[in-house]
Amino acid sequence: MLCLRDLALPDGTKLPRVEWEDNYCGLACIQSIMDAEGLPVPTLDTLLAEGIESGAYDTAKEWIFRGHLEMGCSYGLNGEIFPEAPISFLEDLPAIQVAPIISVSCNFSLSPKARGGQLVVFRGTRVSNTEGEVCCCDDPSRQGAAVDEVEHTRFWSGFSGSALILKSSKSWQELRSIMRSIIVDKR
């Protein structure tokens, strides 16, 4: 599964692998998008080292969407950050073959104070015979190894409002105008 090694930062600081095991969610989401777009997928070690060197990791804020966007662009993706994305907009995207990376609470906590902290790739919704409406996602956390569907209300209760959309550079311009029309309709 994970192959992260200890990492030496440019300033010489050594970061043990165990410090990164629960902090790679955005990088794994980028890998998932690249794979879905048919692009070569770098290792987590490569993305981790490049992300830290490029400033995608801020010691105060941890991983930042701007850094994830820049990393994706360096590998043939293009995209946009939506700091206040309407849920209805995000739920429409899988129908046009777009899977946004969204910030949700860790373990999909129902706590009203829990917002963000974990990045997942949202794949859409479906009706489950046992749970009603569920959200399908790629969740790179330890929990995500066993869970790829979360009850709709629980999934969105910890949504921070932030989303990152990445798509292959070849299809980005056309997609961007389609997304703009969807988001205008949702307001």
C-alpha positions in Angstrom: 0.0 0.0 0.0 2.0 3.0 1.2 5.7 3.2 0.4 6.6 6.5 2.0 10.2 6.7 3.3 11.8 9.0 5.7 12.4 12.3 3.9 15.1 14.9 4.2 13.9 18.5 3.7 16.0 21.0 1.8 17.1 22.5 5.2 18.4 19.1 6.2 15.6 18.3 8.6 14.7 14.6 8.5 11.0 13.8 8.6 10.2 10.2 9.7 7.8 8.3 7.6 5.3 7.8 10.5 4.8 11.6 10.5 3.6 11.5 6.9 1.4 8.4 7.0 -1.7 10.4 7.9 -0.8 13.5 5.9 -0.7 12.3 2.3 -4.4 12.5 1.5 -4.1 15.3 -1.0 -1.2 13.6 -2.8 -3.1 10.4 -3.0 -6.1 12.3 -4.4 -3.8 13.8 -7.1 -2.6 10.3 -8.0 -6.2 9.1 -8.3 -7.1 12.0 -10.6 -4.0 11.4 -12.7 -4.8 7.7 -13.0 -8.4 8.4 -14.0 -7.1 10.9 -16.7 -4.7 8.3 -18.1 -1.6 10.2 -17.1 1.6 8.6 -15.7 1.3 8.5 -11.9 4.4 9.4 -9.8 5.0 7.7 -6.5 3.8 9.2 -3.2 7.5 9.6 -2.3 8.1 11.7 -5.4 5.0 13.8 -4.9 5.9 14.3 -1.2 9.4 15.5 -1.9 8.3 17.8 -4.7 5.4 19.2 -2.7 7.6 20.1 0.2 10.4 21.6 -2.0 7.8 23.6 -4.0 6.1 25.1 -0.9 2.9 23.1 -1.3 3.3 22.2 2.4 3.2 25.1 4.8 4.2 24.3 8.3 1.5 26.5 9.8 -1.4 25.5 7.4 0.0 22.0 6.3 -0.9 21.1 2.7 -2.6 23.9 0.8 -4.9 23.6 -2.2 -2.8 26.1 -4.2 0.2 23.8 -3.8 -1.9 20.8 -4.9 -3.1 22.7 -8.0 0.5 23.6 -8.9 1.7 20.0 -8.5 -1.1 18.7 -10.6 -0.3 21.3 -13.3 3.3 20.1 -13.4 2.0 16.6 -14.3 -0.4 17.5 -17.2 -3.4 18.5 -15.2 -5.1 21.9 -15.0 -7.7 23.1 -12.6 -9.3 25.5 -10.3 -9.8 26.0 -6.6 -13.3 26.7 -5.3 -13.0 28.1 -1.8 -16.8 28.2 -1.3 -18.2 25.5 -3.6 -22.0 24.8 -3.3 -22.7 21.1 -2.6 -25.2 21.0 -5.4 -22.5 22.1 -7.8 -20.1 19.4 -6.6 -22.8 16.7 -6.8 -23.5 17.6 -10.5 -19.8 17.2 -11.5 -19.5 13.4 -11.7 -22.2 13.5 -14.5 -19.7 15.4 -16.7 -16.8 13.1 -15.7 -15.3 15.4 -13.2 -14.3 14.1 -9.7 -13.5 17.0 -7.4 -11.1 16.8 -4.5 -13.0 18.1 -1.5 -12.1 18.9 2.1 -14.2 17.0 4.6 -13.8 16.2 8.3 -11.5 13.3 9.3 -13.5 10.1 9.6 -16.6 12.0 8.4 -17.3 13.2 11.9 -20.8 14.5 12.6 -19.5 17.1 15.1 -20.7 20.6 14.1 -17.2 21.9 14.8 -15.4 19.4 12.6 -14.8 20.9 9.1 -12.1 19.8 6.8 -8.8 18.1 7.6 -9.1 15.2 5.2 -9.1 15.3 1.4 -11.1 12.8 -0.7 -12.1 12.5 -4.3 -15.8 12.7 -4.6 -17.2 10.2 -7.2 -20.9 10.9 -6.9 -24.0 9.8 -5.1 -26.2 6.7 -5.4 -29.1 5.2 -3.5 -28.2 2.3 -1.2 -30.8 -0.4 -0.2 -29.5 -0.2 3.4 -28.4 3.4 4.0 -30.5 5.6 1.6 -28.5 8.1 -0.4 -24.7 7.6 -0.1 -21.7 9.5 -1.4 -19.1 7.5 -3.2 -15.5 8.6 -2.8 -11.8 7.7 -2.9 -10.7 8.2 0.7 -6.9 7.6 1.1 -7.1 7.5 4.9 -6.7 4.3 6.9 -10.5 4.2 7.2 -10.9 4.7 3.5 -9.2 1.3 2.9 -12.5 -0.2 4.1 -15.0 2.5 3.3 -15.8 4.0 -0.2 -19.4 5.0 0.5 -20.6 7.3 3.3 -24.2 8.2 4.2 -25.1 11.5 2.4 -25.7 13.7 5.5 -22.7 12.4 7.3 -20.4 12.9 4.3 -21.5 16.6 3.7 -21.8 17.5 7.4 -18.0 17.9 7.7 -17.5 19.6 4.3 -15.3 22.7 4.7 -16.7 24.3 1.6 -13.4 24.0 -0.3 -12.9 22.0 -3.5 -10.2 21.5 -6.0 -11.0 20.4 -9.5 -8.3 18.9 -11.7 -8.7 17.6 -15.2 -6.3 16.8 -18.0 -4.9 20.0 -19.6 -6.3 18.8 -23.0 -9.9 19.0 -21.9 -9.7 21.8 -19.3 -10.8 24.9 -21.3 -14.0 23.2 -22.6 -14.8 21.8 -19.1 -14.2 25.1 -17.4 -17.0 26.8 -19.4 -19.4 23.9 -18.7 -18.6 24.1 -15.0 -19.1 27.9 -14.9 -22.6 27.5 -16.4 -23.4 24.8 -13.8 -22.3 27.0 -10.9 -24.2 30.0 -12.2 -27.4 27.9 -12.4 -26.8 26.8 -8.7 -26.7 30.3 -7.3 
